[in-house]
Every structure is written in C-alpha cells, then in structure tokens.
C-alpha cells in the first residue's frame, strides 16, 4: 500500500470548516479510523522482511516530533502497542486551511500481523507529544 501526497492533500481551495466527511471525500484511500477532527489512513507493509504499519493522519493534528509516537490497538481480548519507526516526523500543510498530513510508520513484528488482522478493534489510540487522539475503526 502506498500513499500519494498529491492525493492526500485533497482540493486546494480553503474551506471554512473542515469536517471528517470532507477529508474522506478528498482522499482517494479508504479510512482506517476516524476521530473528532482527524482521519487515519493506514495499512500493513513489508519491505524486505521488515514489517511496518504505515499511517497518514489527515486533519487538525499539527506536530513536529523528535521523540516518536505510540499507536495502541484495543479490541475484545486484544491489545497491541506499536512504537514509531522513526523518532522524528512532522505534519505538513495540505493546501486546505487548517488541514495537515502527518506520516508515521510503526514497527510491527510478523507474529503480531495475523493477530491484528484477526482482531475486532474497538479503538485505536495515537499518543504523540503528550496528546492522545482516539480513533474509532471506520466501517462504512
């Protein structure tokens, strides 16, 4: 699964109030999760035997980080915590007023991939720079 920045940035005109629905309409990929003001686009990837969970958060999250992030998946009898692959990352403006795109890749063990794929997720929690963003699994 690959992401195209030009497709993630959406339309170039400014919108007075960006909504989750407008972000989903503007981005060609299917959302993995949604929060109040951000949409999580994600997927598992393998690069030469190295496995990672690639994420792009589009919305109001604006961060410049040098200490990484954590992503926690919670479900019935299931919890998995992933650490970011890189400690440094930052949000990029998208061209829409008050909308940013933040790419964060998370390390994942091959043994955890099947557990994650089988899990019925209730929530996904992103912990970055002292902020917690709670995503619910997108099901439409």
Order of alpha helices (4+ residues) and beta strands (2+ residues): alpha-alpha-beta-beta-beta-beta-beta-beta-beta-beta-beta-alpha-beta-beta
